[in-house]
Amino acid sequence: MKEIIVQKYGGACLASIDDIKRVAKRVIETKQQGYNLLVVVSAMGDTTDHLLEQANQITLDPKRRELDMLLTAGERISMALLSMAINAHHIPALSLTGSQGGIITNSNHTEADIIDIRGERIKESLLEEKVVIIAGFQGVSFEKEITTLGRGGSDTTAVALAAHFKAKRCELFKDVNGIYTEDPKKNLQAKKLQYVSYDDALAIIRRGSVVLHEKSIELAKKFGVVLHVRSGFTNEDGTVIGMNN
């Protein structure tokens, strides 16, 4: 099998149809470099917030199982539209939900942990030269219940898949161009880091930056997955997490 690259696109990168078309072109450019490509997507823009608002209009105490059923709809919309956009360029692509992709979690609704990946369908599709698009943030429990990984969980989906498939690299595309010493929205003097260790990245996030899902960095550290945090809107280099400096 060709070397695999995992790319994850955050909600801001997929906020509109034009954004999705732009992401499709970036995906195709990477695919045409000769890699097998596994793409993880978040929900479009503020979709998750809107779904939560709708749930709260029904009840302020929704059942967590039903909340997971509702919130996972956002990523399914993104994955299907992105697959359509890639296929429109005559590049074969296949969208899969977390459960279809073999993302197995525990039963902790709204804050589940990934405990296994059974990725045979993904592997088969990659061998067929398809771009495989996975709905992030979600999986399925052994009880066959749909689960979610908590806000920002698509990062963790991407890292888990990169570890499982021993990907050449794991790129996380965001609405920021890397990781800064502090939140640049709060401190204009914050400096972007070219390289950062797992532990330093965790410390920055725990100080209040929400660039990445904390579990994703912990998982990357555990399995030695080097992460590349980049802007989904420019070609800037971004920040590499985990590489020996």
C-alpha positions as CSV (number, residue, x, y, z in Angstrom):
1,M,0.0,0.0,0.0
2,K,1.1,3.6,-0.7
3,E,2.1,5.8,2.2
4,I,-1.0,7.2,4.0
5,I,-1.6,10.8,4.9
6,V,-4.3,11.8,7.3
7,Q,-5.8,15.2,7.0
8,K,-8.4,16.7,9.4
9,Y,-10.4,19.8,8.5
10,G,-12.1,21.8,11.2
11,G,-15.5,23.3,11.0
12,A,-14.3,26.8,10.0
13,C,-12.6,25.2,7.0
14,L,-15.9,23.7,5.9
15,A,-18.2,26.5,6.8
16,S,-19.7,27.0,3.3
17,I,-20.0,25.2,0.0
18,D,-17.2,27.4,-1.4
19,D,-15.1,26.4,1.6
20,I,-15.8,22.7,0.9
21,K,-14.9,23.1,-2.7
22,R,-11.6,24.7,-1.7
23,V,-10.9,21.8,0.7
24,A,-11.7,19.3,-2.1
25,K,-9.0,20.9,-4.3
26,R,-6.4,20.7,-1.5
27,V,-7.3,17.1,-0.9
28,I,-7.0,16.3,-4.6
29,E,-3.6,18.1,-4.8
30,T,-2.4,15.9,-2.0
31,K,-3.8,12.8,-3.6
32,Q,-2.1,13.6,-6.9
33,Q,1.3,13.6,-5.1
34,G,1.0,9.9,-4.9
35,Y,-0.4,9.2,-1.4
36,N,-3.3,7.3,-0.1
37,L,-5.5,9.9,1.6
38,L,-7.7,9.6,4.7
39,V,-9.6,12.7,5.5
40,V,-11.4,13.4,8.8
41,V,-14.0,16.2,8.9
42,S,-15.8,18.2,11.5
43,A,-19.3,19.7,11.2
44,M,-19.7,22.7,9.0
45,G,-19.1,26.0,10.7
46,D,-21.4,26.5,13.8
47,T,-23.6,23.5,13.0
48,T,-22.9,21.7,16.3
49,D,-23.8,24.9,18.2
50,H,-27.0,25.2,16.2
51,L,-27.9,21.6,16.9
52,L,-27.3,22.1,20.6
53,E,-29.5,25.2,20.6
54,Q,-32.3,23.2,19.0
55,A,-32.0,20.5,21.6
56,N,-32.1,23.1,24.4
57,Q,-35.3,24.5,22.8
58,I,-36.8,21.0,23.4
59,T,-35.4,20.4,26.9
60,L,-32.6,21.7,29.0
61,D,-31.8,18.1,30.1
62,P,-31.7,16.0,26.9
63,K,-30.8,12.3,27.2
64,R,-27.1,12.0,26.4
65,R,-27.8,9.1,24.0
66,E,-30.2,11.2,22.0
67,L,-27.8,14.1,22.0
68,D,-25.2,12.0,20.4
69,M,-27.6,10.9,17.8
70,L,-28.4,14.5,17.0
71,L,-24.9,16.0,17.1
72,T,-23.3,13.3,14.8
73,A,-25.5,14.5,12.0
74,G,-23.3,17.6,11.5
75,E,-20.2,15.5,10.5
76,R,-22.3,13.3,8.3
77,I,-23.3,16.4,6.3
78,S,-19.7,17.5,5.9
79,M,-18.4,14.1,4.8
80,A,-21.1,13.6,2.2
81,L,-20.7,17.1,0.7
82,L,-16.9,16.8,0.6
83,S,-17.1,13.4,-1.1
84,M,-19.4,14.9,-3.7
85,A,-17.0,17.7,-4.3
86,I,-14.1,15.4,-4.8
87,N,-16.0,13.0,-7.0
88,A,-17.1,15.9,-9.1
89,H,-13.4,16.2,-10.2
90,H,-13.5,12.5,-11.2
91,I,-11.4,11.5,-8.2
92,P,-13.0,8.5,-6.5
93,A,-14.0,9.3,-2.9
94,L,-16.0,7.5,-0.3
95,S,-17.6,9.0,2.9
96,L,-18.0,6.9,6.0
97,T,-19.5,7.5,9.4
98,G,-17.4,6.8,12.5
99,S,-19.2,3.5,13.0
100,Q,-18.8,2.5,9.3
101,G,-15.1,3.3,9.6
102,G,-14.8,1.0,12.6
103,I,-14.2,3.6,15.3
104,I,-15.1,1.6,18.5
105,T,-15.6,3.5,21.7
106,N,-16.7,2.9,25.2
107,S,-20.3,3.7,26.2
108,N,-19.7,7.1,27.8
109,H,-22.2,9.2,25.7
110,T,-21.0,12.8,24.8
111,E,-17.5,12.1,26.2
112,A,-16.6,8.7,24.8
113,D,-13.0,7.3,24.4
114,I,-11.8,5.4,21.4
115,I,-10.8,1.9,22.5
116,D,-10.3,0.2,19.1
117,I,-10.3,0.7,15.4
118,R,-11.5,-1.9,13.0
119,G,-10.5,-0.3,9.8
120,E,-10.9,-3.1,7.2
121,R,-13.4,-1.1,5.2
122,I,-11.1,1.9,5.2
123,K,-8.1,-0.2,4.2
124,E,-10.0,-1.9,1.3
125,S,-11.1,1.5,0.0
126,L,-7.6,2.9,0.2
127,L,-6.3,0.0,-1.8
128,E,-9.0,0.8,-4.4
129,E,-7.3,4.3,-4.7
130,K,-10.3,6.1,-3.1
131,V,-10.0,9.1,-0.9
132,V,-11.7,8.0,2.3
133,I,-13.6,10.7,4.2
134,I,-14.5,9.8,7.8
135,A,-16.9,11.7,10.0
136,G,-14.9,12.9,13.0
137,F,-16.0,13.2,16.6
138,Q,-18.0,10.0,16.6
139,G,-17.9,6.2,16.9
140,V,-19.9,3.3,18.0
141,S,-19.9,1.3,21.2
142,F,-19.9,-2.4,21.7
143,E,-23.6,-2.0,22.5
144,K,-24.0,-0.7,18.9
145,E,-24.9,2.8,20.2
146,I,-23.7,5.9,18.4
147,T,-21.3,7.9,20.6
148,T,-19.4,11.2,20.5
149,L,-15.9,12.1,21.7
150,G,-16.6,15.5,23.2
151,R,-16.2,18.9,21.6
152,G,-13.1,19.0,19.4
153,G,-13.1,15.2,19.2
154,S,-12.4,15.2,15.4
155,D,-8.8,15.9,16.2
156,T,-8.7,12.7,18.3
157,T,-10.4,10.7,15.5
158,A,-7.6,11.9,13.1
159,V,-4.8,11.0,15.5
160,A,-6.2,7.6,16.3
161,L,-6.5,6.8,12.6
162,A,-3.0,8.0,11.9
163,A,-1.7,5.8,14.7
164,H,-3.6,2.8,13.5
165,F,-2.6,3.1,9.9
166,K,0.9,4.3,10.6
167,A,0.4,7.4,8.5
168,K,3.4,9.3,7.1
169,R,1.9,12.4,8.6
170,C,-1.2,13.8,10.3
171,E,-2.2,17.3,9.3
172,L,-4.8,19.2,11.3
173,F,-6.2,22.1,9.3
174,K,-7.7,24.9,11.4
175,D,-8.7,28.5,11.3
176,V,-5.4,29.5,12.9
177,N,-1.9,29.1,11.3
178,G,-0.3,27.1,14.1
179,I,0.2,27.0,17.8
180,Y,1.2,30.1,19.7
181,T,2.9,30.7,23.1
182,E,-0.5,32.1,24.2
183,D,-3.9,32.7,22.7
184,P,-3.2,35.3,20.0
185,K,-6.7,36.6,20.3
186,K,-6.0,37.6,23.8
187,N,-2.4,38.6,23.5
188,L,-1.2,40.2,20.3
189,Q,2.4,39.7,21.4
190,A,2.0,35.9,21.4
191,K,4.5,34.1,19.1
192,K,3.8,31.3,16.7
193,L,5.9,28.2,17.4
194,Q,7.5,26.3,14.5
195,Y,8.1,23.2,16.7
196,V,6.7,22.2,20.1
197,S,6.9,19.0,22.2
198,Y,3.8,17.1,23.2
199,D,4.1,18.2,26.8
200,D,4.5,21.9,25.9
201,A,1.5,21.7,23.6
202,L,-0.5,20.2,26.4
203,A,0.6,22.9,28.8
204,I,-0.4,25.6,26.3
205,I,-3.9,24.1,25.8
206,R,-4.4,23.7,29.6
207,R,-3.7,27.4,30.0
208,G,-6.8,28.1,28.0
209,S,-6.0,27.7,24.3
210,V,-8.5,25.6,22.5
211,V,-6.6,24.9,19.3
212,L,-6.6,21.1,19.7
213,H,-8.6,18.5,21.6
214,E,-6.4,17.6,24.6
215,K,-7.0,13.9,24.2
216,S,-5.6,14.1,20.7
217,I,-2.2,15.3,21.9
218,E,-2.2,12.7,24.7
219,L,-2.9,10.0,22.1
220,A,-0.3,11.4,19.7
221,K,2.3,11.2,22.5
222,K,1.3,7.7,23.4
223,F,1.8,6.4,19.8
224,G,4.5,8.8,18.6
225,V,2.3,10.5,15.9
226,V,3.8,13.7,14.7
227,L,1.1,16.4,14.2
228,H,1.2,19.3,11.8
229,V,-1.2,22.1,12.8
230,R,-1.9,24.3,9.8
231,S,-4.2,26.9,8.4
232,G,-7.0,25.7,6.2
233,F,-6.9,29.0,4.3
234,T,-3.3,29.6,3.5
235,N,-0.2,27.5,2.6
236,E,1.8,28.6,5.7
237,D,4.0,26.0,7.4
238,G,2.2,26.0,10.7
239,T,3.4,24.2,13.8
240,V,4.8,20.7,14.1
241,I,4.1,18.9,17.4
242,G,6.2,16.0,18.6
243,M,9.2,16.2,16.3
244,N,12.6,16.1,18.0
245,N,13.9,19.7,17.9
